[in-house]
Amino acid sequence: MFLIYLSIQMPQELLTSTQFIKLQTSTRKEFDYILEALRGFLSIIVVVSHIIVFNINFEPNFFPSNLTNIRLPAQLAVLIFFVLSGYVIGLSTPKMETKNDIAKYFKKRIIRIYPIYLISIILSVLVAKESYSFTTILSNLTFTQIIFQSVIFENSPIWSLQYEVVYYLVFIPILYFRLNPIKLCILSIFISILSYIAFPFINIPVLISYSVGLVFWLSGLILASHFKGIPKIIDFKESVSMLFLLLSLLQFNVFHTALIKTINAVSVTIFGHEINFNNVYWAKAIIGIPDFAYLPYCILFILKFVGFKFKYEKLVTLFLLLSPILTFIHLAKSFYNPKIFEEFIIPTIFYILSLIVYFSDGSQFNKVYQTILTVGTWLGKISYGIYITHFPILILFGNVYKYSGSLLTYILRIFLFFSVTIIFSYLLENKLQPILKKTSLRYFK
């Protein structure tokens, strides 16, 4: 919340620099460009993470042991998606004063997410090894999974879509009654903490997840409400630096570690034991109080990739960028534990790259940074398709036992998997979606 407040204070002297690309929020093309790069990278982070975590479902006969040392922040990627969602909805939905405005909002959301979502559910059922009941399939089709039924495993990532739909519904009274999103954000924090303390006496763990996730979603909405019409200044070097920082945060977020220790200590003091959700269905407890430690970074990433400058920006950026250095104290204490060092090799490389890129003179590498972001932008345009279909495609590859069991076949599977996922997502987003949108708009007029 403090970072959101600081971001509102934007000095005009920061609006001039030959190293920056100036963008105005007046055109849809520019608006898309500055968002899609981050969205594209987030989708790939989720995909790669799932390949590693669910390798047995992808390649049943082979697993490169070194892959266990690569742990990407898929959870953080989804949390940033929530902030992005609130931000985009806040910018693209200017008013909601009548029932007709509500109907238009619903129509726009349904046309955007449901056709591809429906295809992903059908694909999930087709590749599933087990037969799901009609009620489970219907619940997943109507976004009531988690509440009434389990998520279809063959498309596990759709848990976040169910959360998104809940937030889309919450947005209606927020805009219609002009509720203050900052006050709602504080209320959501209070509800999440109260629900946590009350568990398991009041056994509603999903309320904790919904409330914490809503804080991230509302944070995006708050950013949108305070940055409409403000010029954007894209620093390619800083954006790439933030990308490397993002990739390191699963192991290098010292605030997350401190918050977990604090929560556990308080739980032991009050209840005599740590509170855990081991017996709770995973999708009902997938977001927790410790995830609040990621909120400052989520907001910072959005501001950097969107290009907004704010008061004390450099100070805040340096604080969040340099705080992870404290992680090296933990590594020094674990000097004789090779497993910990192996786990931290990849994130350490990412973190050091983040520092090098941020503090170096970026002018000579500006084209490289632009190229990286251009690739992200292209992926971002099909990121929803990638996110919503990659898991059933992953399962489909796992159902093919032939041509498996060696490093060569594993590399081939990886290449074919990404090729199929990206091509399929491209066809869905760039070919099918425009046709469905045009047809739907004609039908719903």
N, C-alpha and C positions, 0 to 999 in steps of 0.2 A: 504493500500500500504506500510505503514511503517513497519507493522508486516511481510509482505512478504519479505521486504528488510532484516529485522533482521533474518528471518528464513534461509536466504541464508548463513549467517555467522555461520558455525557449528564447534565449537572447538572439536578437536579429543580427548581431555582428558575426554569428557563426554561418551566415548564409552566403558568404563569399569565399571561394577557394578554387583555384584552377585544377586541383587534384580531384575534385568532386564532380559528380554528375547531378545537375539540378533537375528535379522533376516536379511538376505541379499535379495536384490531385484531380485536375479537371477532366482528364481523359481516361477512358476505360483501359486503353492499351497500356499506358504508363502504370496505372493502378495494378494491372495484372502482372506486369513485369517484376515489380518490386516485391510482390508476394510469392510468386510462383517458384523462384529459385529456392527459397527456404523450404517451401512445401515439397518440392521435388526431392531434396536431400533427406527430409524427414521420412518420406515414404521408402526410400532405399535403406535407410537405417533400420526401419521396421522389418523389411524383407530379409535383409542379411541376418538380423538377429534371430528371426524365426527359422532360417535355414540351419543356424547353429544349434539353437535350443531344441528344435524338433527334427534333428537330423535323421533319427530313426524312422520318421514318417516320410523323409525325403529320399534317403539312400539306406535301405535296410541292411545292407551287407558290408558297408564300409564307412569309416569315420576317421578323418585325419586327426590324430590326437592333439596336434598343435592348435586346432580350431577352438578347443576349450579355453584357450587363453585370450580369445577375442570375444569380449563382452560389450556389446553396443547398447546404448541407452534407449531401448525401444519405448520404455514407459515414459521417459522424458519427452520423446518424440510425440507421443500421443497427447501429453499435457500441453505441449506447444501447439499441437493441432487444435486443442480446445480454445486456447487464447486466440489463435488465428480465426477460428470460427466465430467467436464473439466479436472480434474486430471487424470481420467482413460483413456479418449480419448488421452490425451497428452502422456501417457505412452505406450498405445497400438497401436498408429499410428506413427511409427518412421519416415516415409517419405511420400511425395506425390509429385513426380517429373514428372510423366507421366499420361496420360489419364487412363492407366491401373491401376495405383495406386489409382486414384479417383474412378474407377469402383469397385475395391476391397474394398475400404472404404465404399462405398454405400452398397455393398452386405453384408458386415459384420454388418452394422447398421440395415439394413432391416431385415436380418435373426434373429437378436437379439431381436428387439422390435416389429416387425409387426405381426407375427403369434398370439402371446398372446393378442396383442392389438386388432386384428380383432375379436378374440373370445370375448373379453370384450365388444366390440361394439355390437356384435350380442346379447349377454346376456342383455345388456342395453336396446336394442330395444324390446326384448321379455318381460322384466319386466315392461316396461313403461306403464303408465295408459293412456297417450295420444299418438296419432299417429303423428309421425314426418314426415315432407315432404321428398321427395326423395333427394332434394338438401341439406337439413340439414344432412341427413344420409351420403350422398356422401362427404360432406365437412368434417364431422368427420372422415370418412374413409381415407381421403387424407390429413389429418393434416392441413386443411385450415380453420377449425373452428376458431372462434375469429375474423379472418380477414373478412370472407365472411358470415358466419352463426354463430348461437349460439352453445354453447357446449350442448350436450345432457345431461339434468339434471341428469338422472339416472346413469351417470358416470362423474360427475362434476370434479373429480380430473384429468381427462385427459387434462385439460387446460395446465398443466405443461409439458405434452408430446409434445404439439404443440410448446411451447416455446423451448423445447429441440431440436426439429427438426430444428427450425430456427437457433439455435446455431450450430448444426451439419453442416448446410449449410454454415454458416459464417466461420467455421473452415477450409473449403476447400481452400479459397484464403489465409487464414492466413498461412497454412502450405505450400501451393503451391508456394506462392510468398515470403515465409519466413518473414512475417510481424512481427514486434515486439509486443508481447502481452501486455507488460507493457504500451507502447504508446497507443495501442488500448483501454486498460482499462481506461486510462486517458481521451481519446477521448469519450468513452462511458459515463463517469461521466459528462463530459461537455455537451454532447447531452441531457442527461436526465435532467440536471438542466436547460438548455436552453429551452427544450420542456415544462418543468414545468412553467417557467416564461412566456412563450408565450401562455400558455393555459389560457382562452379559445379562444384567438384571432386566434391561430393556433390549431384547434381542432383535435389533433392526440394523445390522451392520451395513446394509446397502445405503442407509440414510447417511452414514459417514462418507461413503464413496461419492454419492450424489452431491453432498454438500461441499466436499473438498474440490471435486471436479467443477462444480458451479463457480467456485471462487476464481478458478483459472478462466472459465468462460466469461464471467463478469469482468475480469481484468481486461480482457480484449475489448469488451463493450465500453469500458471506461476510457480506454485509449482512443477508441473511435470517436467518442463523444467530445474529446478534447483536442483532436488533431484534424478535424474537418477543415479543408481549405488551406492548411498550412503547407508551405513549400517543403519538398523532400530533397535531401542531399545524400546521395548514395556514395559511400566510401567503400570501394571494392576491397581494399586491403583489410579494413576492419571487419567487413562481412565474412571474408574467408577466415580471418583470425577467430571470429566467433564460432564458425563452423567447426574448427579444430577443437576449440574449447568445449563445445557441445559434445563432441565425440569422446572427450576424456572424463566427463562429469559423473559417469556411473561409479567410478572409483575416486574421483578427485573433488567431489562436492563435500567439503569439510562441514558445511552447515547441516547437510543431511545426516552425517555421522553424529554430530553433536546433538541434533534434535532427537535422534533415535535413543541415544544414551540418556538424554534428559527425560524423555517419555518413559523409558523403562525404569529409571530411578524413581520417578514420581509414582508410577504404578506400584512398584514394590513398597514404597512408603505408605501409600493409601490402602492397597489391597493385600499387601504381603506377597505378591507375585506379579510377574509381567503379564499384561493382557495380550493374548494372541488370538488369531482367527483361523487356527489350523483346521477346525471342523466346519468352517463356513464355506459355502460354495464360492469358488475363486472369483467369479465375476461380480459377486456382491461385496467383496472386500479388496478389489484390485487396486483401488486408490485409497491411500491412508493419510493420516496426519503427518507422517514424515515427509510426504510429497510437497508440503508447504515450503520445504527448504529449496525446492526447484523454482518457486514462483519468481524470485528476483531475476534469475537467469532467463526464464521464459520471456519476461517483459523486456529484458535487455536485448535478447535476440530479435524480438519483433521490432523494437525501435531501431536497431542497427540495420536490419534487412529492409525495413520500410524506408529508412533514411531520415527519421525525425531526430532533431537535435534538441537538447533540453539543458536547463541550468544544472551546473555541477556534473555534466555528463562525463567529462574526463575523470573526475574524482570517483564517481560511482563505478565507471567501467574499470578503472585500475583496481578498485577494491575487490570487485567480483572476479577480475582476471588474476589477481595476485594471491587471493585468499587460498586457492588450492595448493600453493607452495607448502602449506603446513602439512600436507599429506606426506611429504618427504620425511617428516619427523617419524611418522608411523613406519615408513620403509626402513629408516635407519635403525629403529628398534627391532625390526624383523630381519635384520641383516643375515641371520643364520637360517632363515626359513626360505628355501628355494621356491616353494610353491607360491608364496606371496609375491616374490620377485617375478616369477613367470606370469602371474596374473596381472601385474602392473606394467609389464614391458610395453605393450601396445598403447594403453592410455597415457603412459609417460611420454611416448613419442608424440602422440597427438597434442598433449599439453605443451611440450617444448616447442612444437611447430606453431602453436597458437601464440606463444610469447615471441618467437622469432618474427613471425609475420606482422604482429601488432607493432613491435618496437623498431622494425627495420624501415628503411626508406623504400616505400612501395612503388615508386615511379618506374623503376626498371622492370618490375614484374607486373605492372598494371594490366597488360594484355593477357597475361597468364590468369590473373584473378578474374578478369572479365570473361575469359573462356570458361573457367570453372563455373561461374555464376550463370553463364549462358546455357551450359549443359543442365544445370539445376533448373533453370527456367523451362527448358523443353520438357524435362521430366515432370516438372510441376503441373504442366498443362494436362498430363494424364495421370497425375498422382492419385486421384480418387479411384480410378480404374485399377491402378497398381495395388493400392491398399486393399480394395474390396475383393479382388480376384486372385491375388498371389497365393493365398493359403490353400484354396481348393486345387490350384494348379500344382502346388507343392505336394499335396496329398496324391494327386494323379501320378506324378513322377514316382512317388513311393510305392504305388501299386504295380509298377513295372519292375519285376524282379530280374528280368533278363538284362544283359549288358550292365552289370553292377559288380561291385566287390573289389575294385582296384582304384588306384589314384587316377589312372587315365580315364576310366569310365566316370569317376566322380567329377573330374574337371569338365568332361563332356556334358554331364548332367547339369552342372552349374551354367555352362554356356547356353545349352538348350532351354533351361528353365527361364533364365533372364530374357532370352530371345522371345520365347512364347509369351511370357508375362507382359513384356513391353509391347509386342505387336498386338496382342489381344486387347490390352488396355488402350492402345492407340486407336484401334478399330472401334472400340466401345465409345471412347470419349470424342474422337474427331470425326467419325463417320456415322455411327448409329445414334449417338446422343443428339446431334443437330436435327436428324430426321424425326426422332421421337419428340423433341422439343417443339418443332414446327407443327407436328401432327397434334400434340397435346394442346398447344395454344389454340389451334383451330377448333378442337373439340370442346375445350372449356370456355370458349368465348360466350 
